[in-house]
């Protein structure tokens, strides 16, 4: 009887279904990659749009499936360092959720930097996206930005990619 009352008390008072779970989003230390590029001449500026999905619809619009998202930011030059100026993350409604960095960071030749969006971080929704601004030396190839989304549930998984579109 005492055990039953204890269990009932824990169920009633121990859980608050209205409280949202806190999501810990690990912060990348982008400042360790910060660089002053004011002295660099002949840099070409670009801006890219990348769609990334925190969720996709599952069976209907009323049911969603959460995904882990990865933004892959690649320097495809074998010789030149490129510079990423900012990476802003937006949700489905077009509201900026967060800025990962808003100062120049360097990407060495053939190097890849990544932003990982946890499966638990569904703030972006079904239409989340990034705006990434960058600069490259003259005659350097544009950086490559891709979104890789995946999730595994039970013995089934889903995985797909998206590619950025250059805006300017």
Helices and strands as residue ranges (DSSP letters): H 2-14, G 30-33, E 43-51, E 55-57, E 64-66, E 68-74, E 82-90, E 96-101, E 105-107, E 112-117, G 125-127, E 129-137, E 144-153, E 156-163, E 165-166
